């Protein structure tokens, strides 16, 4: 059942004329959003700073990516768009919040209008059961769009054009993600994670809520109340995808190890989800780019992948073996060729292409195992084999404007 929320239609100059759920772009109507509408907390809507848009009668467009934000509360929202321009063709890619890929490419001919929609999750640090998430400094600065009071949409592509958008709060199942830098919403190019790409493969009956963060282990994530935040929002039938180990394996101390502290913490997460009526899905960590002299991947994770597999068996939880699938992917491209999957000079963190391939591998595992989560995937997805990845030259997801030299935490 849909829960409709009022979204203001704004006049030029930021004066609210009426209550509605639709935002019109262009100058044809007095209530149309124009290029001069810059986001502020007072207005609660507008283009983000730096947007170089031109607005015609019924649309706004640019030859560069731009951002538009609307203030909303925490929750899951259906965002419905109309794309198109009366005079020219357009090609639009849509990302949400921190570069979550939502609509891969929407092409329109001159005079054509096309409607598309997706479900997006918006969150705040406050925990309804008490306290709030302990945010890192970077989550208050370069990653603030993941936690602030607004929904931010990135319009990208060869000629991004937007005609209108409608935002509706919806009551749908949620797929939560917890993990480290290889899962979280990376704020800037050239870094990316599979958690930012997997949104593209799910339809409009489920929301993806990425609560992963760079540098986190099971222990530190629990201490920062990230699990508490997820549990405070989780309802019966929701999912939690859990992928750690990259940082856990670096923790030292008496008794610390894969089959001791790590395994116990992972069981703690799984048990907590089950008590809430949720469905845990465990994911083994993808390999680092560690090749031996024979061109085979060396395991840099020690016993940690096997510890995840053991917990899955013992707790009767679903398992996605990304360790094995990433091995197939990296070795398919070879020691030298596999560099196209990663940020240059980094053997842990991926770029857009690498993150996209890992997301496709996870989606294929969901399908191969006929997990209940598969019902929410979009239809018509071709079968994916990590031993035969998409050709790098055909990969066409455009980079976001935000660029960073700040390396993600963890390695």
Secondary structure, 3 states (H helix, E strand, C coil): CEECCCEEEECCCCCEEEEECEEEECCCCCCCECCCCECECCCCEEECCCCCCEECCCCEECCCCEEEEEECCCEEEEEEEEECCCCCCEEEEEEECCCEEEEEEEEECCCCCEEEEEEEEECCCECCCCCECCCCHHHHCCCHHHCCCEEEEEEEEEECEECEEEEEEECCEEEEEEECCCCCCCCCECCECHHHHHHHHECCCEEEEECCCCCCCHHHHHHCCHHHHHHHHCCCCCEEEEECCCCHHHCCCCCCCHHHHHHHHHHHHHHHHHHCCCEEEEECCCCCCCECCCCCECCCCCCHHHHHHHHHHHHCCEEECHHHHHHHHHHHHHHHHHHHHECCCCCCCECHHHHHHHHHHHHHHHHHCCCHHHHHECCCCCCCCHHHCCCHHHCCCCCCCCECCCCCCCC
